[in-house]
Amino acid sequence: MKSSAPKNVANPSLYAKAKAKAKSKFDVYPSAYANAYMVKEYKKMGGTYKTPKKMNKGGAVFIKPKGCGAVMESKRKMVKVPRG
């Protein structure tokens, strides 16, 4: 089974080169160290990651949190919750 680049990778061929470099350097792949090295090399080569698009359904809504904690009304903070 051939593993492909994640969906958020902007340049899959460059990602494959960085992955091959990490596999050749580390005896155990995948590992936390190997993956960190791969991401570092990918970014050093000029690779970028795609970011998710912002929601365009309006701003956010502020709500008062509810719970079992006894907090004075004057000390309660408003919580920002994204709409969507």
mmCIF file of the N, C-alpha and C atoms, coordinates in Angstrom:
data_MODEL
# 
_entry.id   MODEL 
# 
loop_
_atom_site.group_PDB 
_atom_site.id 
_atom_site.type_symbol 
_atom_site.label_atom_id 
_atom_site.label_alt_id 
_atom_site.label_comp_id 
_atom_site.label_asym_id 
_atom_site.label_entity_id 
_atom_site.label_seq_id 
_atom_site.pdbx_PDB_ins_code 
_atom_site.Cartn_x 
_atom_site.Cartn_y 
_atom_site.Cartn_z 
_atom_site.occupancy 
_atom_site.B_iso_or_equiv 
_atom_site.pdbx_formal_charge 
_atom_site.auth_seq_id 
_atom_site.auth_comp_id 
_atom_site.auth_asym_id 
_atom_site.auth_atom_id 
_atom_site.pdbx_PDB_model_num 
ATOM 1   N N  . MET A 1 1  ? 0.843   -1.178 0.000  1.00 0.00 ? 1  MET A N  1 
ATOM 2   C CA . MET A 1 1  ? 0.000   0.000  0.000  1.00 0.00 ? 1  MET A CA 1 
ATOM 3   C C  . MET A 1 1  ? 0.887   1.239  0.000  1.00 0.00 ? 1  MET A C  1 
ATOM 4   N N  . LYS A 1 2  ? 0.682   2.097  -0.941 1.00 0.00 ? 2  LYS A N  1 
ATOM 5   C CA . LYS A 1 2  ? 1.470   3.315  -1.054 1.00 0.00 ? 2  LYS A CA 1 
ATOM 6   C C  . LYS A 1 2  ? 0.812   4.430  -0.246 1.00 0.00 ? 2  LYS A C  1 
ATOM 7   N N  . SER A 1 3  ? 1.608   5.049  0.636  1.00 0.00 ? 3  SER A N  1 
ATOM 8   C CA . SER A 1 3  ? 1.049   6.143  1.424  1.00 0.00 ? 3  SER A CA 1 
ATOM 9   C C  . SER A 1 3  ? 1.233   7.443  0.659  1.00 0.00 ? 3  SER A C  1 
ATOM 10  N N  . SER A 1 4  ? 0.208   8.238  0.641  1.00 0.00 ? 4  SER A N  1 
ATOM 11  C CA . SER A 1 4  ? 0.284   9.500  -0.075 1.00 0.00 ? 4  SER A CA 1 
ATOM 12  C C  . SER A 1 4  ? 0.401   10.643 0.918  1.00 0.00 ? 4  SER A C  1 
ATOM 13  N N  . ALA A 1 5  ? 0.619   11.817 0.409  1.00 0.00 ? 5  ALA A N  1 
ATOM 14  C CA . ALA A 1 5  ? 0.749   13.003 1.250  1.00 0.00 ? 5  ALA A CA 1 
ATOM 15  C C  . ALA A 1 5  ? -0.620  13.376 1.816  1.00 0.00 ? 5  ALA A C  1 
ATOM 16  N N  . PRO A 1 6  ? -0.644  13.975 2.996  1.00 0.00 ? 6  PRO A N  1 
ATOM 17  C CA . PRO A 1 6  ? -1.923  14.430 3.561  1.00 0.00 ? 6  PRO A CA 1 
ATOM 18  C C  . PRO A 1 6  ? -2.584  15.483 2.677  1.00 0.00 ? 6  PRO A C  1 
ATOM 19  N N  . LYS A 1 7  ? -3.866  15.703 2.904  1.00 0.00 ? 7  LYS A N  1 
ATOM 20  C CA . LYS A 1 7  ? -4.617  16.649 2.075  1.00 0.00 ? 7  LYS A CA 1 
ATOM 21  C C  . LYS A 1 7  ? -4.159  18.089 2.254  1.00 0.00 ? 7  LYS A C  1 
ATOM 22  N N  . ASN A 1 8  ? -3.580  18.419 3.409  1.00 0.00 ? 8  ASN A N  1 
ATOM 23  C CA . ASN A 1 8  ? -3.202  19.807 3.659  1.00 0.00 ? 8  ASN A CA 1 
ATOM 24  C C  . ASN A 1 8  ? -1.802  20.158 3.156  1.00 0.00 ? 8  ASN A C  1 
ATOM 25  N N  . VAL A 1 9  ? -1.140  19.268 2.432  1.00 0.00 ? 9  VAL A N  1 
ATOM 26  C CA . VAL A 1 9  ? 0.191   19.538 1.879  1.00 0.00 ? 9  VAL A CA 1 
ATOM 27  C C  . VAL A 1 9  ? 0.030   20.246 0.536  1.00 0.00 ? 9  VAL A C  1 
ATOM 28  N N  . ALA A 1 10 ? 0.729   21.376 0.377  1.00 0.00 ? 10 ALA A N  1 
ATOM 29  C CA . ALA A 1 10 ? 0.602   22.152 -0.856 1.00 0.00 ? 10 ALA A CA 1 
ATOM 30  C C  . ALA A 1 10 ? 1.419   21.555 -1.999 1.00 0.00 ? 10 ALA A C  1 
ATOM 31  N N  . ASN A 1 11 ? 2.549   20.910 -1.699 1.00 0.00 ? 11 ASN A N  1 
ATOM 32  C CA . ASN A 1 11 ? 3.430   20.377 -2.736 1.00 0.00 ? 11 ASN A CA 1 
ATOM 33  C C  . ASN A 1 11 ? 3.740   18.907 -2.423 1.00 0.00 ? 11 ASN A C  1 
ATOM 34  N N  . PRO A 1 12 ? 2.936   17.955 -2.920 1.00 0.00 ? 12 PRO A N  1 
ATOM 35  C CA . PRO A 1 12 ? 3.117   16.543 -2.579 1.00 0.00 ? 12 PRO A CA 1 
ATOM 36  C C  . PRO A 1 12 ? 4.464   15.946 -3.018 1.00 0.00 ? 12 PRO A C  1 
ATOM 37  N N  . SER A 1 13 ? 5.001   16.376 -4.136 1.00 0.00 ? 13 SER A N  1 
ATOM 38  C CA . SER A 1 13 ? 6.277   15.817 -4.598 1.00 0.00 ? 13 SER A CA 1 
ATOM 39  C C  . SER A 1 13 ? 7.423   16.227 -3.670 1.00 0.00 ? 13 SER A C  1 
ATOM 40  N N  . LEU A 1 14 ? 7.400   17.463 -3.207 1.00 0.00 ? 14 LEU A N  1 
ATOM 41  C CA . LEU A 1 14 ? 8.411   17.931 -2.262 1.00 0.00 ? 14 LEU A CA 1 
ATOM 42  C C  . LEU A 1 14 ? 8.264   17.221 -0.925 1.00 0.00 ? 14 LEU A C  1 
ATOM 43  N N  . TYR A 1 15 ? 7.032   16.959 -0.539 1.00 0.00 ? 15 TYR A N  1 
ATOM 44  C CA . TYR A 1 15 ? 6.741   16.232 0.697  1.00 0.00 ? 15 TYR A CA 1 
ATOM 45  C C  . TYR A 1 15 ? 7.313   14.816 0.617  1.00 0.00 ? 15 TYR A C  1 
ATOM 46  N N  . ALA A 1 16 ? 7.177   14.186 -0.544 1.00 0.00 ? 16 ALA A N  1 
ATOM 47  C CA . ALA A 1 16 ? 7.709   12.835 -0.736 1.00 0.00 ? 16 ALA A CA 1 
ATOM 48  C C  . ALA A 1 16 ? 9.232   12.822 -0.624 1.00 0.00 ? 16 ALA A C  1 
ATOM 49  N N  . LYS A 1 17 ? 9.890   13.849 -1.142 1.00 0.00 ? 17 LYS A N  1 
ATOM 50  C CA . LYS A 1 17 ? 11.353  13.943 -1.024 1.00 0.00 ? 17 LYS A CA 1 
ATOM 51  C C  . LYS A 1 17 ? 11.778  14.091 0.431  1.00 0.00 ? 17 LYS A C  1 
ATOM 52  N N  . ALA A 1 18 ? 11.068  14.926 1.174  1.00 0.00 ? 18 ALA A N  1 
ATOM 53  C CA . ALA A 1 18 ? 11.384  15.122 2.591  1.00 0.00 ? 18 ALA A CA 1 
ATOM 54  C C  . ALA A 1 18 ? 11.141  13.838 3.372  1.00 0.00 ? 18 ALA A C  1 
ATOM 55  N N  . LYS A 1 19 ? 10.086  13.116 3.015  1.00 0.00 ? 19 LYS A N  1 
ATOM 56  C CA . LYS A 1 19 ? 9.771   11.859 3.687  1.00 0.00 ? 19 LYS A CA 1 
ATOM 57  C C  . LYS A 1 19 ? 10.849  10.812 3.409  1.00 0.00 ? 19 LYS A C  1 
ATOM 58  N N  . ALA A 1 20 ? 11.319  10.745 2.174  1.00 0.00 ? 20 ALA A N  1 
ATOM 59  C CA . ALA A 1 20 ? 12.382  9.807  1.813  1.00 0.00 ? 20 ALA A CA 1 
ATOM 60  C C  . ALA A 1 20 ? 13.678  10.140 2.553  1.00 0.00 ? 20 ALA A C  1 
ATOM 61  N N  . LYS A 1 21 ? 13.954  11.415 2.703  1.00 0.00 ? 21 LYS A N  1 
ATOM 62  C CA . LYS A 1 21 ? 15.151  11.852 3.425  1.00 0.00 ? 21 LYS A CA 1 
ATOM 63  C C  . LYS A 1 21 ? 15.061  11.436 4.894  1.00 0.00 ? 21 LYS A C  1 
ATOM 64  N N  . ALA A 1 22 ? 13.886  11.584 5.496  1.00 0.00 ? 22 ALA A N  1 
ATOM 65  C CA . ALA A 1 22 ? 13.692  11.195 6.894  1.00 0.00 ? 22 ALA A CA 1 
ATOM 66  C C  . ALA A 1 22 ? 13.786  9.680  7.054  1.00 0.00 ? 22 ALA A C  1 
ATOM 67  N N  . LYS A 1 23 ? 13.247  8.932  6.108  1.00 0.00 ? 23 LYS A N  1 
ATOM 68  C CA . LYS A 1 23 ? 13.304  7.473  6.185  1.00 0.00 ? 23 LYS A CA 1 
ATOM 69  C C  . LYS A 1 23 ? 14.738  6.971  6.087  1.00 0.00 ? 23 LYS A C  1 
ATOM 70  N N  . SER A 1 24 ? 15.563  7.650  5.276  1.00 0.00 ? 24 SER A N  1 
ATOM 71  C CA . SER A 1 24 ? 16.954  7.223  5.135  1.00 0.00 ? 24 SER A CA 1 
ATOM 72  C C  . SER A 1 24 ? 17.790  7.591  6.359  1.00 0.00 ? 24 SER A C  1 
ATOM 73  N N  . LYS A 1 25 ? 17.417  8.647  7.060  1.00 0.00 ? 25 LYS A N  1 
ATOM 74  C CA . LYS A 1 25 ? 18.199  9.108  8.216  1.00 0.00 ? 25 LYS A CA 1 
ATOM 75  C C  . LYS A 1 25 ? 17.888  8.309  9.481  1.00 0.00 ? 25 LYS A C  1 
ATOM 76  N N  . PHE A 1 26 ? 16.633  7.933  9.695  1.00 0.00 ? 26 PHE A N  1 
ATOM 77  C CA . PHE A 1 26 ? 16.216  7.283  10.931 1.00 0.00 ? 26 PHE A CA 1 
ATOM 78  C C  . PHE A 1 26 ? 15.965  5.797  10.706 1.00 0.00 ? 26 PHE A C  1 
ATOM 79  N N  . ASP A 1 27 ? 16.377  4.986  11.688 1.00 0.00 ? 27 ASP A N  1 
ATOM 80  C CA . ASP A 1 27 ? 16.156  3.543  11.599 1.00 0.00 ? 27 ASP A CA 1 
ATOM 81  C C  . ASP A 1 27 ? 14.684  3.202  11.780 1.00 0.00 ? 27 ASP A C  1 
ATOM 82  N N  . VAL A 1 28 ? 14.024  3.908  12.683 1.00 0.00 ? 28 VAL A N  1 
ATOM 83  C CA . VAL A 1 28 ? 12.612  3.655  12.953 1.00 0.00 ? 28 VAL A CA 1 
ATOM 84  C C  . VAL A 1 28 ? 11.784  4.767  12.309 1.00 0.00 ? 28 VAL A C  1 
ATOM 85  N N  . TYR A 1 29 ? 10.956  4.394  11.363 1.00 0.00 ? 29 TYR A N  1 
ATOM 86  C CA . TYR A 1 29 ? 10.036  5.358  10.749 1.00 0.00 ? 29 TYR A CA 1 
ATOM 87  C C  . TYR A 1 29 ? 8.701   4.671  10.624 1.00 0.00 ? 29 TYR A C  1 
ATOM 88  N N  . PRO A 1 30 ? 7.605   5.240  11.024 1.00 0.00 ? 30 PRO A N  1 
ATOM 89  C CA . PRO A 1 30 ? 7.427   6.572  11.580 1.00 0.00 ? 30 PRO A CA 1 
ATOM 90  C C  . PRO A 1 30 ? 7.738   6.620  13.075 1.00 0.00 ? 30 PRO A C  1 
ATOM 91  N N  . SER A 1 31 ? 8.295   7.725  13.482 1.00 0.00 ? 31 SER A N  1 
ATOM 92  C CA . SER A 1 31 ? 8.523   8.011  14.895 1.00 0.00 ? 31 SER A CA 1 
ATOM 93  C C  . SER A 1 31 ? 8.366   9.514  15.078 1.00 0.00 ? 31 SER A C  1 
ATOM 94  N N  . ALA A 1 32 ? 8.275   9.940  16.307 1.00 0.00 ? 32 ALA A N  1 
ATOM 95  C CA . ALA A 1 32 ? 8.080   11.363 16.569 1.00 0.00 ? 32 ALA A CA 1 
ATOM 96  C C  . ALA A 1 32 ? 9.274   12.171 16.061 1.00 0.00 ? 32 ALA A C  1 
ATOM 97  N N  . TYR A 1 33 ? 10.468  11.671 16.294 1.00 0.00 ? 33 TYR A N  1 
ATOM 98  C CA . TYR A 1 33 ? 11.671  12.387 15.845 1.00 0.00 ? 33 TYR A CA 1 
ATOM 99  C C  . TYR A 1 33 ? 11.751  12.435 14.323 1.00 0.00 ? 33 TYR A C  1 
ATOM 100 N N  . ALA A 1 34 ? 11.448  11.306 13.677 1.00 0.00 ? 34 ALA A N  1 
ATOM 101 C CA . ALA A 1 34 ? 11.506  11.251 12.217 1.00 0.00 ? 34 ALA A CA 1 
ATOM 102 C C  . ALA A 1 34 ? 10.467  12.174 11.586 1.00 0.00 ? 34 ALA A C  1 
ATOM 103 N N  . ASN A 1 35 ? 9.261   12.212 12.160 1.00 0.00 ? 35 ASN A N  1 
ATOM 104 C CA . ASN A 1 35 ? 8.221   13.082 11.614 1.00 0.00 ? 35 ASN A CA 1 
ATOM 105 C C  . ASN A 1 35 ? 8.564   14.551 11.815 1.00 0.00 ? 35 ASN A C  1 
ATOM 106 N N  . ALA A 1 36 ? 9.130   14.891 12.973 1.00 0.00 ? 36 ALA A N  1 
ATOM 107 C CA . ALA A 1 36 ? 9.536   16.281 13.211 1.00 0.00 ? 36 ALA A CA 1 
ATOM 108 C C  . ALA A 1 36 ? 10.632  16.680 12.236 1.00 0.00 ? 36 ALA A C  1 
ATOM 109 N N  . TYR A 1 37 ? 11.581  15.778 11.991 1.00 0.00 ? 37 TYR A N  1 
ATOM 110 C CA . TYR A 1 37 ? 12.659  16.042 11.033 1.00 0.00 ? 37 TYR A CA 1 
ATOM 111 C C  . TYR A 1 37 ? 12.098  16.220 9.627  1.00 0.00 ? 37 TYR A C  1 
ATOM 112 N N  . MET A 1 38 ? 11.126  15.372 9.263  1.00 0.00 ? 38 MET A N  1 
ATOM 113 C CA . MET A 1 38 ? 10.531  15.452 7.929  1.00 0.00 ? 38 MET A CA 1 
ATOM 114 C C  . MET A 1 38 ? 9.827   16.794 7.723  1.00 0.00 ? 38 MET A C  1 
ATOM 115 N N  . VAL A 1 39 ? 9.067   17.247 8.702  1.00 0.00 ? 39 VAL A N  1 
ATOM 116 C CA . VAL A 1 39 ? 8.362   18.526 8.590  1.00 0.00 ? 39 VAL A CA 1 
ATOM 117 C C  . VAL A 1 39 ? 9.368   19.674 8.502  1.00 0.00 ? 39 VAL A C  1 
ATOM 118 N N  . LYS A 1 40 ? 10.421  19.593 9.309  1.00 0.00 ? 40 LYS A N  1 
ATOM 119 C CA . LYS A 1 40 ? 11.447  20.635 9.292  1.00 0.00 ? 40 LYS A CA 1 
ATOM 120 C C  . LYS A 1 40 ? 12.124  20.709 7.918  1.00 0.00 ? 40 LYS A C  1 
ATOM 121 N N  . GLU A 1 41 ? 12.467  19.557 7.356  1.00 0.00 ? 41 GLU A N  1 
ATOM 122 C CA . GLU A 1 41 ? 13.105  19.534 6.033  1.00 0.00 ? 41 GLU A CA 1 
ATOM 123 C C  . GLU A 1 41 ? 12.141  19.995 4.943  1.00 0.00 ? 41 GLU A C  1 
ATOM 124 N N  . TYR A 1 42 ? 10.878  19.595 5.043  1.00 0.00 ? 42 TYR A N  1 
ATOM 125 C CA . TYR A 1 42 ? 9.877   20.002 4.055  1.00 0.00 ? 42 TYR A CA 1 
ATOM 126 C C  . TYR A 1 42 ? 9.748   21.521 4.040  1.00 0.00 ? 42 TYR A C  1 
ATOM 127 N N  . LYS A 1 43 ? 9.683   22.120 5.224  1.00 0.00 ? 43 LYS A N  1 
ATOM 128 C CA . LYS A 1 43 ? 9.574   23.579 5.300  1.00 0.00 ? 43 LYS A CA 1 
ATOM 129 C C  . LYS A 1 43 ? 10.857  24.255 4.843  1.00 0.00 ? 43 LYS A C  1 
ATOM 130 N N  . LYS A 1 44 ? 12.013  23.635 5.134  1.00 0.00 ? 44 LYS A N  1 
ATOM 131 C CA . LYS A 1 44 ? 13.299  24.201 4.714  1.00 0.00 ? 44 LYS A CA 1 
ATOM 132 C C  . LYS A 1 44 ? 13.414  24.193 3.186  1.00 0.00 ? 44 LYS A C  1 
ATOM 133 N N  . MET A 1 45 ? 12.845  23.169 2.552  1.00 0.00 ? 45 MET A N  1 
ATOM 134 C CA . MET A 1 45 ? 12.857  23.069 1.086  1.00 0.00 ? 45 MET A CA 1 
ATOM 135 C C  . MET A 1 45 ? 11.883  24.039 0.432  1.00 0.00 ? 45 MET A C  1 
ATOM 136 N N  . GLY A 1 46 ? 11.051  24.689 1.243  1.00 0.00 ? 46 GLY A N  1 
ATOM 137 C CA . GLY A 1 46 ? 10.100  25.650 0.698  1.00 0.00 ? 46 GLY A CA 1 
ATOM 138 C C  . GLY A 1 46 ? 8.670   25.151 0.666  1.00 0.00 ? 46 GLY A C  1 
ATOM 139 N N  . GLY A 1 47 ? 8.421   24.030 1.281  1.00 0.00 ? 47 GLY A N  1 
ATOM 140 C CA . GLY A 1 47 ? 7.074   23.469 1.308  1.00 0.00 ? 47 GLY A CA 1 
ATOM 141 C C  . GLY A 1 47 ? 6.173   24.215 2.272  1.00 0.00 ? 47 GLY A C  1 
ATOM 142 N N  . THR A 1 48 ? 4.896   24.237 1.954  1.00 0.00 ? 48 THR A N  1 
ATOM 143 C CA . THR A 1 48 ? 3.914   24.892 2.818  1.00 0.00 ? 48 THR A CA 1 
ATOM 144 C C  . THR A 1 48 ? 2.718   23.967 3.007  1.00 0.00 ? 48 THR A C  1 
ATOM 145 N N  . TYR A 1 49 ? 1.900   24.319 3.980  1.00 0.00 ? 49 TYR A N  1 
ATOM 146 C CA . TYR A 1 49 ? 0.679   23.584 4.259  1.00 0.00 ? 49 TYR A CA 1 
ATOM 147 C C  . TYR A 1 49 ? -0.513  24.487 3.961  1.00 0.00 ? 49 TYR A C  1 
ATOM 148 N N  . LYS A 1 50 ? -1.573  23.886 3.441  1.00 0.00 ? 50 LYS A N  1 
ATOM 149 C CA . LYS A 1 50 ? -2.798  24.636 3.162  1.00 0.00 ? 50 LYS A CA 1 
ATOM 150 C C  . LYS A 1 50 ? -3.541  24.839 4.475  1.00 0.00 ? 50 LYS A C  1 
ATOM 151 N N  . THR A 1 51 ? -4.137  26.007 4.617  1.00 0.00 ? 51 THR A N  1 
ATOM 152 C CA . THR A 1 51 ? -4.932  26.279 5.806  1.00 0.00 ? 51 THR A CA 1 
ATOM 153 C C  . THR A 1 51 ? -6.402  26.198 5.445  1.00 0.00 ? 51 THR A C  1 
ATOM 154 N N  . PRO A 1 52 ? -7.243  25.772 6.384  1.00 0.00 ? 52 PRO A N  1 
ATOM 155 C CA . PRO A 1 52 ? -8.668  25.699 6.071  1.00 0.00 ? 52 PRO A CA 1 
ATOM 156 C C  . PRO A 1 52 ? -9.247  27.089 5.848  1.00 0.00 ? 52 PRO A C  1 
ATOM 157 N N  . LYS A 1 53 ? -10.225 27.165 4.969  1.00 0.00 ? 53 LYS A N  1 
ATOM 158 C CA . LYS A 1 53 ? -10.853 28.452 4.669  1.00 0.00 ? 53 LYS A CA 1 
ATOM 159 C C  . LYS A 1 53 ? -11.716 28.885 5.841  1.00 0.00 ? 53 LYS A C  1 
ATOM 160 N N  . LYS A 1 54 ? -11.792 30.172 6.031  1.00 0.00 ? 54 LYS A N  1 
ATOM 161 C CA . LYS A 1 54 ? -12.576 30.730 7.132  1.00 0.00 ? 54 LYS A CA 1 
ATOM 162 C C  . LYS A 1 54 ? -14.066 30.557 6.844  1.00 0.00 ? 54 LYS A C  1 
ATOM 163 N N  . MET A 1 55 ? -14.825 30.432 7.912  1.00 0.00 ? 55 MET A N  1 
ATOM 164 C CA . MET A 1 55 ? -16.267 30.348 7.755  1.00 0.00 ? 55 MET A CA 1 
ATOM 165 C C  . MET A 1 55 ? -16.809 31.729 7.399  1.00 0.00 ? 55 MET A C  1 
ATOM 166 N N  . ASN A 1 56 ? -17.687 31.795 6.442  1.00 0.00 ? 56 ASN A N  1 
ATOM 167 C CA . ASN A 1 56 ? -18.289 33.074 6.100  1.00 0.00 ? 56 ASN A CA 1 
ATOM 168 C C  . ASN A 1 56 ? -19.778 33.060 6.428  1.00 0.00 ? 56 ASN A C  1 
ATOM 169 N N  . LYS A 1 57 ? -20.106 32.596 7.612  1.00 0.00 ? 57 LYS A N  1 
ATOM 170 C CA . LYS A 1 57 ? -21.487 32.587 8.053  1.00 0.00 ? 57 LYS A CA 1 
ATOM 171 C C  . LYS A 1 57 ? -21.709 33.643 9.118  1.00 0.00 ? 57 LYS A C  1 
ATOM 172 N N  . GLY A 1 58 ? -20.978 34.696 9.057  1.00 0.00 ? 58 GLY A N  1 
ATOM 173 C CA . GLY A 1 58 ? -21.111 35.734 10.080 1.00 0.00 ? 58 GLY A CA 1 
ATOM 174 C C  . GLY A 1 58 ? -20.102 35.520 11.181 1.00 0.00 ? 58 GLY A C  1 
ATOM 175 N N  . GLY A 1 59 ? -20.063 36.415 12.100 1.00 0.00 ? 59 GLY A N  1 
ATOM 176 C CA . GLY A 1 59 ? -19.084 36.392 13.174 1.00 0.00 ? 59 GLY A CA 1 
ATOM 177 C C  . GLY A 1 59 ? -19.319 35.310 14.195 1.00 0.00 ? 59 GLY A C  1 
ATOM 178 N N  . ALA A 1 60 ? -19.139 35.655 15.437 1.00 0.00 ? 60 ALA A N  1 
ATOM 179 C CA . ALA A 1 60 ? -19.296 34.707 16.519 1.00 0.00 ? 60 ALA A CA 1 
ATOM 180 C C  . ALA A 1 60 ? -20.390 35.194 17.456 1.00 0.00 ? 60 ALA A C  1 
ATOM 181 N N  . VAL A 1 61 ? -20.815 34.317 18.304 1.00 0.00 ? 61 VAL A N  1 
ATOM 182 C CA . VAL A 1 61 ? -21.865 34.619 19.263 1.00 0.00 ? 61 VAL A CA 1 
ATOM 183 C C  . VAL A 1 61 ? -21.259 34.560 20.657 1.00 0.00 ? 61 VAL A C  1 
ATOM 184 N N  . PHE A 1 62 ? -21.587 35.509 21.501 1.00 0.00 ? 62 PHE A N  1 
ATOM 185 C CA . PHE A 1 62 ? -21.135 35.488 22.878 1.00 0.00 ? 62 PHE A CA 1 
ATOM 186 C C  . PHE A 1 62 ? -22.243 34.910 23.743 1.00 0.00 ? 62 PHE A C  1 
ATOM 187 N N  . ILE A 1 63 ? -21.892 33.933 24.557 1.00 0.00 ? 63 ILE A N  1 
ATOM 188 C CA . ILE A 1 63 ? -22.876 33.331 25.449 1.00 0.00 ? 63 ILE A CA 1 
ATOM 189 C C  . ILE A 1 63 ? -22.348 33.358 26.879 1.00 0.00 ? 63 ILE A C  1 
ATOM 190 N N  . LYS A 1 64 ? -23.254 33.271 27.820 1.00 0.00 ? 64 LYS A N  1 
ATOM 191 C CA . LYS A 1 64 ? -22.862 33.145 29.217 1.00 0.00 ? 64 LYS A CA 1 
ATOM 192 C C  . LYS A 1 64 ? -22.737 31.660 29.516 1.00 0.00 ? 64 LYS A C  1 
ATOM 193 N N  . PRO A 1 65 ? -21.575 31.227 29.991 1.00 0.00 ? 65 PRO A N  1 
ATOM 194 C CA . PRO A 1 65 ? -21.425 29.809 30.301 1.00 0.00 ? 65 PRO A CA 1 
ATOM 195 C C  . PRO A 1 65 ? -22.279 29.413 31.497 1.00 0.00 ? 65 PRO A C  1 
ATOM 196 N N  . LYS A 1 66 ? -22.772 28.204 31.449 1.00 0.00 ? 66 LYS A N  1 
ATOM 197 C CA . LYS A 1 66 ? -23.557 27.671 32.553 1.00 0.00 ? 66 LYS A CA 1 
ATOM 198 C C  . LYS A 1 66 ? -22.786 26.495 33.134 1.00 0.00 ? 66 LYS A C  1 
ATOM 199 N N  . GLY A 1 67 ? -22.976 26.249 34.371 1.00 0.00 ? 67 GLY A N  1 
ATOM 200 C CA . GLY A 1 67 ? -22.301 25.113 34.978 1.00 0.00 ? 67 GLY A CA 1 
ATOM 201 C C  . GLY A 1 67 ? -22.635 25.025 36.445 1.00 0.00 ? 67 GLY A C  1 
ATOM 202 N N  . CYS A 1 68 ? -21.948 24.131 37.115 1.00 0.00 ? 68 CYS A N  1 
ATOM 203 C CA . CYS A 1 68 ? -22.231 23.912 38.517 1.00 0.00 ? 68 CYS A CA 1 
ATOM 204 C C  . CYS A 1 68 ? -21.344 24.769 39.414 1.00 0.00 ? 68 CYS A C  1 
ATOM 205 N N  . GLY A 1 69 ? -20.407 25.499 38.856 1.00 0.00 ? 69 GLY A N  1 
ATOM 206 C CA . GLY A 1 69 ? -19.506 26.316 39.656 1.00 0.00 ? 69 GLY A CA 1 
ATOM 207 C C  . GLY A 1 69 ? -20.217 27.520 40.239 1.00 0.00 ? 69 GLY A C  1 
ATOM 208 N N  . ALA A 1 70 ? -19.916 27.833 41.487 1.00 0.00 ? 70 ALA A N  1 
ATOM 209 C CA . ALA A 1 70 ? -20.521 28.983 42.145 1.00 0.00 ? 70 ALA A CA 1 
ATOM 210 C C  . ALA A 1 70 ? -19.658 30.207 41.859 1.00 0.00 ? 70 ALA A C  1 
ATOM 211 N N  . VAL A 1 71 ? -20.033 30.969 40.843 1.00 0.00 ? 71 VAL A N  1 
ATOM 212 C CA . VAL A 1 71 ? -19.292 32.169 40.460 1.00 0.00 ? 71 VAL A CA 1 
ATOM 213 C C  . VAL A 1 71 ? -20.241 33.353 40.562 1.00 0.00 ? 71 VAL A C  1 
ATOM 214 N N  . MET A 1 72 ? -19.748 34.415 41.151 1.00 0.00 ? 72 MET A N  1 
ATOM 215 C CA . MET A 1 72 ? -20.582 35.606 41.284 1.00 0.00 ? 72 MET A CA 1 
ATOM 216 C C  . MET A 1 72 ? -20.951 36.125 39.906 1.00 0.00 ? 72 MET A C  1 
ATOM 217 N N  . GLU A 1 73 ? -22.141 36.629 39.770 1.00 0.00 ? 73 GLU A N  1 
ATOM 218 C CA . GLU A 1 73 ? -22.647 37.139 38.490 1.00 0.00 ? 73 GLU A CA 1 
ATOM 219 C C  . GLU A 1 73 ? -21.712 38.197 37.904 1.00 0.00 ? 73 GLU A C  1 
ATOM 220 N N  . SER A 1 74 ? -21.148 39.050 38.733 1.00 0.00 ? 74 SER A N  1 
ATOM 221 C CA . SER A 1 74 ? -20.279 40.128 38.245 1.00 0.00 ? 74 SER A CA 1 
ATOM 222 C C  . SER A 1 74 ? -18.938 39.598 37.748 1.00 0.00 ? 74 SER A C  1 
ATOM 223 N N  . LYS A 1 75 ? -18.543 38.392 38.147 1.00 0.00 ? 75 LYS A N  1 
ATOM 224 C CA . LYS A 1 75 ? -17.248 37.827 37.765 1.00 0.00 ? 75 LYS A CA 1 
ATOM 225 C C  . LYS A 1 75 ? -17.326 36.898 36.564 1.00 0.00 ? 75 LYS A C  1 
ATOM 226 N N  . ARG A 1 76 ? -18.536 36.608 36.091 1.00 0.00 ? 76 ARG A N  1 
ATOM 227 C CA . ARG A 1 76 ? -18.680 35.697 34.956 1.00 0.00 ? 76 ARG A CA 1 
ATOM 228 C C  . ARG A 1 76 ? -18.188 36.338 33.677 1.00 0.00 ? 76 ARG A C  1 
ATOM 229 N N  . LYS A 1 77 ? -17.494 35.564 32.871 1.00 0.00 ? 77 LYS A N  1 
ATOM 230 C CA . LYS A 1 77 ? -16.957 36.038 31.595 1.00 0.00 ? 77 LYS A CA 1 
ATOM 231 C C  . LYS A 1 77 ? -17.852 35.556 30.464 1.00 0.00 ? 77 LYS A C  1 
ATOM 232 N N  . MET A 1 78 ? -17.906 36.340 29.406 1.00 0.00 ? 78 MET A N  1 
ATOM 233 C CA . MET A 1 78 ? -18.643 35.937 28.211 1.00 0.00 ? 78 MET A CA 1 
ATOM 234 C C  . MET A 1 78 ? -17.735 35.022 27.385 1.00 0.00 ? 78 MET A C  1 
ATOM 235 N N  . VAL A 1 79 ? -18.271 33.989 26.785 1.00 0.00 ? 79 VAL A N  1 
ATOM 236 C CA . VAL A 1 79 ? -17.523 33.046 26.001 1.00 0.00 ? 79 VAL A CA 1 
ATOM 237 C C  . VAL A 1 79 ? -17.863 33.229 24.524 1.00 0.00 ? 79 VAL A C  1 
ATOM 238 N N  . LYS A 1 80 ? -16.817 33.316 23.689 1.00 0.00 ? 80 LYS A N  1 
ATOM 239 C CA . LYS A 1 80 ? -17.016 33.492 22.255 1.00 0.00 ? 80 LYS A CA 1 
ATOM 240 C C  . LYS A 1 80 ? -17.126 32.109 21.598 1.00 0.00 ? 80 LYS A C  1 
ATOM 241 N N  . VAL A 1 81 ? -18.230 31.871 20.922 1.00 0.00 ? 81 VAL A N  1 
ATOM 242 C CA . VAL A 1 81 ? -18.490 30.609 20.257 1.00 0.00 ? 81 VAL A CA 1 
ATOM 243 C C  . VAL A 1 81 ? -18.676 30.875 18.781 1.00 0.00 ? 81 VAL A C  1 
ATOM 244 N N  . PRO A 1 82 ? -17.902 30.176 17.895 1.00 0.00 ? 82 PRO A N  1 
ATOM 245 C CA . PRO A 1 82 ? -18.089 30.418 16.456 1.00 0.00 ? 82 PRO A CA 1 
ATOM 246 C C  . PRO A 1 82 ? -19.450 29.958 15.980 1.00 0.00 ? 82 PRO A C  1 
ATOM 247 N N  . ARG A 1 83 ? -19.980 30.679 15.036 1.00 0.00 ? 83 ARG A N  1 
ATOM 248 C CA . ARG A 1 83 ? -21.277 30.358 14.452 1.00 0.00 ? 83 ARG A CA 1 
ATOM 249 C C  . ARG A 1 83 ? -21.063 29.356 13.340 1.00 0.00 ? 83 ARG A C  1 
ATOM 250 N N  . GLY A 1 84 ? -21.924 28.417 13.201 1.00 0.00 ? 84 GLY A N  1 
ATOM 251 C CA . GLY A 1 84 ? -21.783 27.542 12.070 1.00 0.00 ? 84 GLY A CA 1 
ATOM 252 C C  . GLY A 1 84 ? -22.278 26.181 12.208 1.00 0.00 ? 84 GLY A C  1 
# 
